Amino acid sequence: MGGTFACGPEPEDAVAATQEAPPADEPDNEDEVSSIAYIGTATAEGGVNLRSSPSADHRAVGKTTSNQVFHVISQDEKTNWYCVEMPDDSEAWISNKKVTFAPNN
């Protein structure tokens, strides 16, 4: 995933996690296919900010184009914002009020 921590642990937790040695029985294979289980898709209005965290108080990391479709990775329990996969495989948050969500069947 592009190396961002948008949908995962907070950066300080992620730094601590990277300092731990990986288990010896797990190969380090960068060519491995992602095992993300998407929960659905989100179709965005144009010009919607994509954020680093699930709140308008956090920095914008991009903007949507009209009818842009994203894979949804998760939904924040407090704000209901969606964590989406960006075209460059990084992750960002988008307001649930600015998209049409379609769950996987």
C-alpha positions in Angstrom: 0.0 0.0 0.0 2.0 3.1 -0.9 3.5 3.3 2.6 0.9 5.5 4.2 -0.8 4.9 7.5 -4.2 6.6 6.7 -6.4 3.6 7.5 -4.0 1.7 9.8 -2.5 2.5 13.1 -1.5 6.0 14.1 2.0 6.8 12.9 3.6 6.5 16.3 2.2 3.0 16.7 3.3 2.1 13.2 6.9 3.3 13.9 7.0 1.0 17.0 5.6 -1.9 14.9 8.3 -1.5 12.3 11.0 -1.7 14.9 9.9 -5.3 15.8 11.6 -8.1 13.9 9.3 -10.0 11.5 8.5 -13.6 12.5 11.1 -16.0 11.0 8.5 -18.2 9.3 7.1 -15.3 7.2 8.9 -14.5 4.0 9.5 -10.9 3.1 8.0 -10.9 -0.4 7.3 -7.4 -1.9 5.7 -8.9 -5.0 3.0 -10.6 -2.9 -0.5 -9.7 -3.9 -2.4 -7.5 -1.4 -4.8 -9.4 0.9 -7.1 -6.5 1.5 -10.8 -7.4 1.8 -12.7 -4.5 0.4 -16.1 -3.8 2.0 -17.5 -2.1 -1.1 -17.1 0.8 -3.4 -17.7 4.5 -3.0 -18.5 6.9 -5.8 -17.6 10.4 -5.0 -18.8 13.8 -6.0 -16.3 16.0 -7.8 -13.9 18.2 -5.8 -14.3 16.3 -2.5 -11.2 16.4 -0.2 -9.5 13.2 0.6 -8.0 13.4 4.1 -5.2 11.9 6.1 -7.6 11.0 9.0 -11.4 10.7 9.3 -12.1 14.3 10.0 -12.3 17.6 8.1 -9.8 18.9 10.7 -7.0 16.9 9.2 -4.9 17.7 6.1 -6.2 17.1 2.6 -4.1 14.6 0.7 -6.1 14.9 -2.6 -9.4 15.8 -4.3 -11.8 13.6 -6.1 -13.0 13.9 -9.7 -16.7 13.7 -10.6 -18.0 10.2 -10.3 -14.6 8.8 -9.2 -14.9 5.3 -7.8 -12.8 4.0 -4.9 -12.5 0.6 -3.2 -13.6 1.0 0.4 -11.3 -0.6 3.0 -13.0 0.2 6.2 -15.4 2.7 7.9 -14.5 4.7 11.0 -16.9 3.8 13.9 -17.0 7.3 15.3 -17.2 9.5 12.2 -18.6 7.0 9.7 -16.0 8.2 7.2 -14.7 5.7 4.7 -11.1 4.7 4.3 -10.5 4.2 0.6 -7.7 3.0 -1.7 -6.3 5.7 -3.9 -5.2 5.2 -7.5 -1.6 5.1 -6.4 -2.4 2.3 -3.9 -2.1 4.7 -0.9 -5.0 5.2 1.5 -7.1 8.2 2.4 -10.3 9.1 4.2 -13.5 10.5 2.6 -16.7 11.8 4.2 -19.5 9.3 4.1 -21.8 12.3 3.3 -19.9 13.0 0.0 -20.1 9.5 -1.6 -22.6 6.9 -2.6 -21.6 3.6 -1.0 -22.3 0.2 -2.6 -21.5 -2.7 -0.3 -20.0 -6.0 -1.7 -22.5 -8.7 -2.1 
